[in-house]
Amino acid sequence: MHLIKQYRSTGKVLDIGCATGYFLEVAEEEGFEPFGVEYSAYAAEIAQNKFGVNNIFNGTLEQCNFPERYLM
């Protein structure tokens, strides 16, 4: 987060392969809006419980349904 905060102090952050959302928890604590993509249904469900089903996509990045340029 220290490296990222050198360039942006807030905004949306996308974690590809977010697992259960540990990095996204830290990002949210630092003021970022968390989004993730996770292939494992088990891990994605845990992350969805933390951040909501609209913020965590279960599948691959190619299948991801976030609107184009939404995370910019």
Z-matrix of the N, CA and C atoms (Angstrom, degrees):
N
C 1 1.442
C 2 1.521 1 110.69
N 3 1.328 2 117.26 1 -32.12
C 4 1.467 3 118.97 2 -179.76
C 5 1.533 4 110.49 3 -61.61
N 6 1.318 5 116.66 4 -40.76
C 7 1.469 6 120.51 5 179.29
C 8 1.527 7 110.47 6 -66.78
N 9 1.305 8 117.60 7 -45.11
C 10 1.468 9 121.38 8 -179.62
C 11 1.521 10 110.55 9 -63.16
N 12 1.318 11 117.17 10 -41.80
C 13 1.461 12 120.50 11 -177.12
C 14 1.533 13 112.58 12 -68.93
N 15 1.314 14 118.02 13 -10.82
C 16 1.462 15 120.39 14 172.98
C 17 1.528 16 110.48 15 -69.12
N 18 1.337 17 116.18 16 -23.83
C 19 1.466 18 121.58 17 -176.45
C 20 1.520 19 113.30 18 -109.18
N 21 1.338 20 117.06 19 -32.48
C 22 1.468 21 121.80 20 -179.74
C 23 1.515 22 108.93 21 -144.57
N 24 1.313 23 116.16 22 139.82
C 25 1.462 24 118.73 23 179.73
C 26 1.524 25 112.57 24 -102.10
N 27 1.323 26 117.32 25 -17.64
C 28 1.467 27 122.38 26 177.19
C 29 1.519 28 108.07 27 -151.00
N 30 1.313 29 115.98 28 177.11
C 31 1.457 30 121.61 29 177.44
C 32 1.517 31 110.34 30 125.63
N 33 1.297 32 115.23 31 -165.18
C 34 1.455 33 122.01 32 179.94
C 35 1.524 34 108.79 33 -93.55
N 36 1.329 35 115.37 34 144.32
C 37 1.457 36 120.70 35 175.98
C 38 1.528 37 107.82 36 -129.60
N 39 1.329 38 116.07 37 135.57
C 40 1.460 39 122.23 38 179.68
C 41 1.519 40 108.67 39 -113.66
N 42 1.321 41 116.30 40 122.82
C 43 1.462 42 122.86 41 176.62
C 44 1.520 43 107.61 42 -107.62
N 45 1.326 44 116.50 43 111.45
C 46 1.461 45 121.71 44 179.05
C 47 1.520 46 107.47 45 -89.41
N 48 1.329 47 115.72 46 119.23
C 49 1.457 48 120.81 47 -171.77
C 50 1.514 49 109.36 48 82.94
N 51 1.328 50 115.82 49 47.51
C 52 1.471 51 121.69 50 -170.90
C 53 1.522 52 114.37 51 -74.41
N 54 1.317 53 117.85 52 -7.66
C 55 1.472 54 121.71 53 -177.94
C 56 1.527 55 109.51 54 51.89
N 57 1.314 56 118.29 55 -128.52
C 58 1.474 57 120.52 56 -177.60
C 59 1.518 58 112.74 57 -89.25
N 60 1.329 59 117.64 58 0.46
C 61 1.456 60 120.61 59 172.08
C 62 1.510 61 116.79 60 100.18
N 63 1.342 62 118.54 61 20.66
C 64 1.464 63 119.68 62 -178.44
C 65 1.534 64 111.63 63 -59.00
N 66 1.332 65 117.82 64 -50.84
C 67 1.470 66 119.93 65 179.29
C 68 1.520 67 110.84 66 -61.06
N 69 1.324 68 117.33 67 -39.38
C 70 1.460 69 120.40 68 -179.56
C 71 1.532 70 111.77 69 -65.79
N 72 1.324 71 117.57 70 -31.32
C 73 1.466 72 120.38 71 174.64
C 74 1.528 73 110.33 72 -61.99
N 75 1.326 74 115.99 73 -44.97
C 76 1.459 75 121.19 74 179.45
C 77 1.529 76 109.76 75 -65.25
N 78 1.327 77 116.82 76 -43.67
C 79 1.465 78 120.87 77 179.75
C 80 1.525 79 110.86 78 -60.95
N 81 1.329 80 117.07 79 -42.14
C 82 1.466 81 120.80 80 179.44
C 83 1.528 82 110.37 81 -64.44
N 84 1.326 83 116.77 82 -41.34
C 85 1.471 84 120.33 83 177.48
C 86 1.533 85 111.35 84 -61.42
N 87 1.325 86 116.46 85 -28.58
C 88 1.466 87 121.66 86 -179.67
C 89 1.529 88 112.63 87 -88.20
N 90 1.349 89 117.58 88 3.77
C 91 1.453 90 121.00 89 174.82
C 92 1.515 91 116.17 90 100.00
N 93 1.332 92 117.68 91 8.76
C 94 1.456 93 121.12 92 179.33
C 95 1.525 94 110.36 93 -95.13
N 96 1.323 95 115.79 94 154.26
C 97 1.464 96 121.71 95 175.43
C 98 1.531 97 107.50 96 -91.19
N 99 1.345 98 118.48 97 118.07
C 100 1.462 99 121.38 98 -171.73
C 101 1.524 100 114.50 99 -85.08
N 102 1.335 101 114.46 100 135.94
C 103 1.460 102 123.01 101 172.58
C 104 1.515 103 107.78 102 -136.74
N 105 1.327 104 117.07 103 148.33
C 106 1.452 105 119.50 104 -179.32
C 107 1.507 106 112.62 105 -150.58
N 108 1.324 107 114.11 106 158.74
C 109 1.456 108 123.35 107 173.17
C 110 1.525 109 106.10 108 -125.46
N 111 1.328 110 116.56 109 127.81
C 112 1.465 111 120.46 110 -178.85
C 113 1.516 112 109.90 111 -140.84
N 114 1.322 113 116.12 112 129.24
C 115 1.465 114 122.16 113 -177.92
C 116 1.533 115 112.15 114 -75.11
N 117 1.311 116 117.75 115 -37.44
C 118 1.466 117 121.82 116 -178.17
C 119 1.528 118 110.35 117 -72.80
N 120 1.316 119 116.27 118 121.72
C 121 1.468 120 120.22 119 179.30
C 122 1.525 121 110.80 120 -62.59
N 123 1.313 122 116.87 121 -37.73
C 124 1.465 123 121.11 122 179.52
C 125 1.523 124 111.32 123 -61.78
N 126 1.331 125 116.22 124 -52.00
C 127 1.465 126 120.86 125 -178.98
C 128 1.523 127 111.12 126 -66.82
N 129 1.334 128 117.39 127 -40.03
C 130 1.466 129 121.27 128 -179.76
C 131 1.530 130 110.52 129 -61.61
N 132 1.314 131 117.20 130 -39.30
C 133 1.468 132 119.92 131 179.72
C 134 1.531 133 111.34 132 -63.15
N 135 1.314 134 116.82 133 -39.85
C 136 1.463 135 120.28 134 177.77
C 137 1.527 136 109.75 135 -63.96
N 138 1.327 137 116.99 136 -45.28
C 139 1.465 138 120.92 137 178.94
C 140 1.526 139 111.05 138 -65.43
N 141 1.319 140 117.60 139 -38.77
C 142 1.466 141 120.82 140 177.89
C 143 1.524 142 111.17 141 -63.00
N 144 1.317 143 117.33 142 -35.69
C 145 1.467 144 120.36 143 177.47
C 146 1.521 145 111.12 144 -66.02
N 147 1.331 146 117.06 145 -29.57
C 148 1.460 147 121.28 146 179.18
C 149 1.523 148 112.41 147 -80.84
N 150 1.349 149 116.80 148 -41.77
C 151 1.467 150 121.12 149 -169.31
C 152 1.527 151 114.45 150 -118.86
N 153 1.314 152 118.06 151 -5.58
C 154 1.460 153 121.64 152 179.67
C 155 1.514 154 112.06 153 98.33
N 156 1.312 155 115.27 154 149.91
C 157 1.466 156 120.31 155 -177.06
C 158 1.528 157 112.27 156 -68.66
N 159 1.318 158 117.76 157 -22.73
C 160 1.464 159 120.25 158 178.76
C 161 1.523 160 112.16 159 -78.23
N 162 1.320 161 117.41 160 -15.96
C 163 1.458 162 120.94 161 -177.71
C 164 1.525 163 113.38 162 -99.91
N 165 1.326 164 117.88 163 -17.54
C 166 1.461 165 121.53 164 -178.77
C 167 1.524 166 108.29 165 -122.70
N 168 1.340 167 115.45 166 121.10
C 169 1.462 168 120.51 167 178.91
C 170 1.515 169 109.29 168 -100.40
N 171 1.313 170 116.46 169 129.09
C 172 1.461 171 121.91 170 176.48
C 173 1.523 172 108.93 171 -94.56
N 174 1.313 173 116.29 172 109.59
C 175 1.453 174 122.72 173 -179.43
C 176 1.519 175 109.42 174 152.30
N 177 1.323 176 116.12 175 -155.91
C 178 1.458 177 120.76 176 -179.99
C 179 1.528 178 110.20 177 -98.72
N 180 1.309 179 115.58 178 164.80
C 181 1.463 180 119.87 179 178.39
C 182 1.523 181 110.58 180 -60.78
N 183 1.326 182 117.20 181 -36.91
C 184 1.469 183 120.78 182 179.23
C 185 1.532 184 111.99 183 -64.53
N 186 1.312 185 117.06 184 -28.54
C 187 1.463 186 121.90 185 -179.50
C 188 1.530 187 112.32 186 -89.92
N 189 1.294 188 116.54 187 -9.85
C 190 1.459 189 122.37 188 -172.76
C 191 1.529 190 111.52 189 -55.45
N 192 1.318 191 116.10 190 140.29
C 193 1.468 192 120.48 191 -175.08
C 194 1.527 193 113.60 192 -108.94
N 195 1.337 194 118.27 193 20.17
C 196 1.454 195 118.67 194 174.26
C 197 1.524 196 108.25 195 -68.30
N 198 1.331 197 118.59 196 139.38
C 199 1.461 198 120.46 197 179.16
C 200 1.541 199 111.86 198 -58.58
N 201 1.314 200 116.05 199 148.76
C 202 1.460 201 120.82 200 179.67
C 203 1.534 202 110.20 201 -56.90
N 204 1.314 203 116.58 202 134.49
C 205 1.461 204 125.96 203 178.25
C 206 1.541 205 112.67 204 63.87
N 207 1.333 206 117.66 205 12.65
C 208 1.461 207 122.23 206 -178.71
C 209 1.523 208 112.12 207 -66.69
N 210 1.307 209 116.59 208 -33.34
C 211 1.456 210 120.60 209 -174.21
C 212 1.510 211 112.60 210 -92.45
N 213 1.305 212 118.55 211 10.07
C 214 1.466 213 120.45 212 179.91
C 215 1.512 214 110.98 213 -89.10
